[in-house]
Amino acid sequence: MTPSRESRRACKHLLAGLLGPSGPEVTCEDCFANLDVYVERELAGDGADVLVPGMRAHLEGCPACAEEHDSLRDLIARDTGGRI
């Protein structure tokens, strides 16, 4: 019996989660050190993910850093009217 496409996709997703990111890995320390620059570039639409490779993957996998990112992004967006 051949596994379904959905089953293969689920296995790949599970394996990727176990192996971790394939690109540069950002630690929490790296995240906090670069978060202000990342959020400013993100709000400006200037390719934050290119400037800080691996940050998006870290934020997707780390609830503490994601919360800090969301708080900072909301604060800056509110203070600048969503523009940098």
Secondary structure as the mmCIF struct_conf table of DSSP 4:
data_model
#
loop_
_struct_conf.conf_type_id
_struct_conf.id
_struct_conf.beg_label_comp_id
_struct_conf.beg_label_asym_id
_struct_conf.beg_label_seq_id
_struct_conf.end_label_comp_id
_struct_conf.end_label_asym_id
_struct_conf.end_label_seq_id
HELX_LH_PP_P HELX_LH_PP_P1 THR A 2 SER A 4
HELX_RH_AL_P HELX_RH_AL_P1 ARG A 5 LEU A 19
BEND BEND1 SER A 22 GLY A 23
HELX_RH_AL_P HELX_RH_AL_P2 CYS A 28 ALA A 44
TURN_TY1_P TURN_TY1_P1 GLY A 45 GLY A 45
BEND BEND2 ASP A 46 ASP A 46
HELX_RH_AL_P HELX_RH_AL_P3 ALA A 48 LEU A 51
BEND BEND3 VAL A 52 VAL A 52
TURN_TY1_P TURN_TY1_P2 PRO A 53 GLY A 54
HELX_RH_AL_P HELX_RH_AL_P4 MET A 55 GLY A 61
HELX_RH_AL_P HELX_RH_AL_P5 PRO A 63 THR A 80
TURN_TY1_P TURN_TY1_P3 GLY A 81 GLY A 82
#
